[in-house]
Amino acid sequence: MSRVIIVIGTGRSGTSWIHDVMSAHHNYRRIFEPLHPDQVASMSEFSGLYLDETDNNPRLKEYLDCVFHHRTNDAWISWLHMGISKHTPLVRKMIQHVSNLHQVKVFAANRVVKFIQANMMISWLVENFSYQVVFVIRNPYSTIQSQLHMGWSHDLAPYLVQNKLRGKILSEPLIRYVESLQSVTARLTARWCIENIVAIKDIQRLNGAVIPVTYEYISNFENLLLLLTKLNYSQKEISIIKKRILIRERLRSSKRKSTSGASITPQQRKNIQDVLCMFGIVSYETLTLNFNKLELRSLI
């Protein structure tokens, strides 16, 4: 019987790497960003939208049902994303695309679907689809450092115009504060806060329906394998994934690192801290205190 695993997290939080690991086995196919606002224009209205379990949205449900159940031939969702980036030179795009073609896995029974635009619809997804959901969060300093490096969008308007979201966490004084933010760093931090606070509140209400993990915890490869165990991967699947990922890391001469935004400037760090404080976040560690409670089993 085929299965679907959903990976959700803010952009630049390590979701692509986790997605890659989860789909390293030959029977798991990667599905990348089915709500990408530029590449899937017909669904752009749902990118970053707040939906709770009471919302009835048949068009989105029908679309995602097709994505989850192998009933879409959309080139972006199926394979076009591999090696495609606005800032990647054409030759490198072609090399990356060809080297990743094996990931298409047309005949794979299972799917691992990654979203970075669905933090605020976790409860809706759980209500409408009975699939395993993994939520990934990374400390704001590293996340925003990476977003700044990539030239990430810092537009806050899509959040501020959502009436239901305004009632969820955005009080009128907080809205005025967010609207007053001028620096790119501060505005990116406000986006990080909105997306992750909504997600965490929903996860707490869902009481075990979602597996929340921090990037810092699963940047340790053994802990990531524990996550696969929690997701009911077989020991044989985990063994194959482990071998493939370790070989890939040796070839690339790189390992996933847990960082804390070491290269951002003192002023940028202060901007981040100020916004976190306004959103009531005392510390990242306090916010994620109950994450990473993964079941321990022997690993191959």
N, C-alpha and C positions, 0 to 999 in steps of 0.2 A: 504494500500500500504506500502510495506517495505521501510525502510530508512537506510542509512549508515551515521555514523558520524566518522570522522577521527581525532584522537588526535596525535599530533606530538610535540616532544621536545627532547632536549639533555638528555641522560641518567642521572638519579639521580636528575631530575628536578621536581619530583612529578607527572609525567605522569601516573604512575601505580595507584596512589591514585585517581586521577581525572577520570581515566578510570574505576576504580572500582565503583565510585559514579555514573557515567553516565550510567553504566549497572546494577545498583542495582534493577531497575524495572524488573519484571518477563518477560517482552516482549522485553528486550534488552540483547543481547548475547555478551559476551566479546570475542574479537579476539586479541590475544596477539602476537606482534612482528612477522608478516609474512615475514620480511626480516632479521630475526636473522641469522647471518652468520654461526653460529655453528649448529643450530638446523634445518635450512632449507638450507642445503649446496648447493642445485641446484640453489639457488638465491643469493648466497653469493657475486657474482660480483656486485650486485646492492646495497649492504649495504654501506651506506655512499657515494654513487655516486652523483655527481652533474649533474642534468638534468634540462634543462629549457623547456619552452613551445614549442620550435622549434624542440626538439629531437623526433625522431620517433623510438620507442622501442616496437615493437609488442609483443615480448616475455614477457617482464615485464607487459605490459598492459593485455595480455591474462591471465597471472598468477593472477594478482590482481583482475581482473574481476571475476575469479573463487572464490577468497577469499571473495570478497564483496557480491557475490550472491549465497552463500551456495552451491557451487559446488566443494568443496574440502573436503576430508576426512582425510587430513594430521593430524596425532595424535598431533603433537606439536601445530598447529594452533587451533585445536578444543578443546583440554583439557589437554594435557600432561604437559604443562607449570606449572600447578597449584601445588605449593609445590616443584618444581624442582629447585635446586640451587646447584652449585658445592660445596659450603661450608656448606650446611645444613646437619646435621646428618641424617642417614637413617630413624630412628624412627620418627623424626620430619617431614621429607619429607612425610612419609606415613600418619601421622596425618593431615598435612596440605592438602594433596591431597584429602583425604576422606572428610574433613570438607568443601572443596571447590567444591565438585562434583555438588552441586546444581547450580553452575554458568554455567555449560555446556549448559543448556536451549536449548535443541535440537529443540524445536518447537517455539522458539522466532522468531518473524517476523523481528526484527530490529537488526542491528549489530553496535557495537562500536569498532573500530579497532585502536589499538595503535602502533605507530612506534617511535623508538628512533634512527633509521638509515635513516630517510627520511627528515631531516631538509633541505637538499640541493636539494630536488626535489619537493618542494611545488608547484611551478608554473607549473611543469609538471603534477602533480596530479590534480590540478585545471583545467588544459586544457583538460585532458583526462577523468576526472570523475566529474560529476556535484553534488558532495556531500559536505556537510558542513565540514569545516576543522577548528579545534581549534589548535592554536600554543601556547605552554606553555614555558615560560622562567623563570629561577630562577637565583638569583644573583650568580656570579661566585664563591664567597667565600664559600657559603654553598654547591654548586654543587660539587666543587673540593674537599672540605673536605670529602664529602660523597664518591666520587670516590676514593680518597686516602684510605679511610677506607675499601672499597670493593676491593681494588687491581685492579682498572680499567686499561684497556690498555691505554698506552700513545704513541702508535706508530703513527707517523705523516706521514709515507710513503704513505699510501693510499690517502692522500690529496695532497701531493706534486707531485705525478706522474700524476695528472689529468690536462691535458693541458687547458681545458676550465675553470677550477677553477683557474688556475694560471692567466689567463687573467681576471678573475672576480674580485678577491680582492687581490691576491697574486702577488705583484710586485717582481721583481728580488731582490731588497734589502731586502724586507720582507721575501722572501724565504730563503735567506742566513742567516737572523737573526733566523728564525724558525729552520733551520738546525743546528744552533750553540747551541741551547738550550740543557742544560745538565740535569737540575733537573726535576724530575718527575712532580713536581707542575707546573713548567713553561710550560712543554710540554702539560700537561692536560689543562692549561689555553689557550694555542694556539689552541687546538682542540675546546674548548668552543667558542673562538672568531670566528674561521672559520665557524663552524656550525651555530652559531647564527647570525653573520653578514650577511651571505648569505641568511638565512631565512628572516631576517628583511628587507633586500633590496627587496626581492621578494614580501613580503607582502605589502610593500609600493607601489610597481608597480601594484599589483593586485587590489588595491583601493576598499577594503571592501569585497573581496571574502573570506577572512580568518579572523577569530576572534582571535586576539592575546591577551593573558592575562599573567600577572605575577603570579608566584606561591605565592608571598607575598600577593597579593590581594585576591586570591581565597583560601588561607589558612584559611581565615574567611569563615565559613560555609555558612553564609547568602549570601555572595558574590558569592559563588559557585552555590547556588540555583538560583541566578540572571543569571548566565551563562546558566543554564538549561532553563530558561525562554527565553533567547536570542536564544537558539537552538530550540525553539518551542516545548519543552516538555509541555504536558498539565498540568493544575494545579493538576489534580488527580494523574498523574505520579509523579510530584514533591512532593506531599504530601506523597505518598508511599515511595519514595526514602528517603525523610527526616526522616521518622520514622525508616526505616531499618538502615540507617547510624548512627543515634543517638543511637539506641539500640546496634549496633555493637561497637560503641565507649565506651559505658558504660561497656559492657562486657570485652573489652580490657583495660579499665581504662586509655585510652590515647586519646589525641587530636592532630590534625595536627598543628604543630607550624611553625611560620615564623621566620627563623633564618638568621644570617649573617656570618656564619662560625666562631662562637665564639671560637672554640677549636683549630683552626689552629695556628701555631706558628707565631711570628712576622716575621721571615725570609720567611716563606711560604706566608704570606700576602704581603710582599714586592715583592716576585717573581711574584705573581699574578698581583699586581699593575704595575710592570714593563712591563709585556707582554700586559696588557690592553692598556697601554700608547702607545706601539709600534704599536698596531692595531688602534690607534686613538680613543679609547674609553675613554672619559673624566670621565664618571661615569656611573654606571649601571642605575641610575635614568634618566639621560639624554638619554641614549640609548632606554629606554622603556617609554619615556615621553607620547606618545599617545596611550598607551595600556589601557585596563580596562574600556573602554567607553561602559559599558553594559547598556542596556535599563532597566529602573526601572519600575517594576510592583508590584502590591500587591502579597504577597506570602502567601500560606496556612501554 
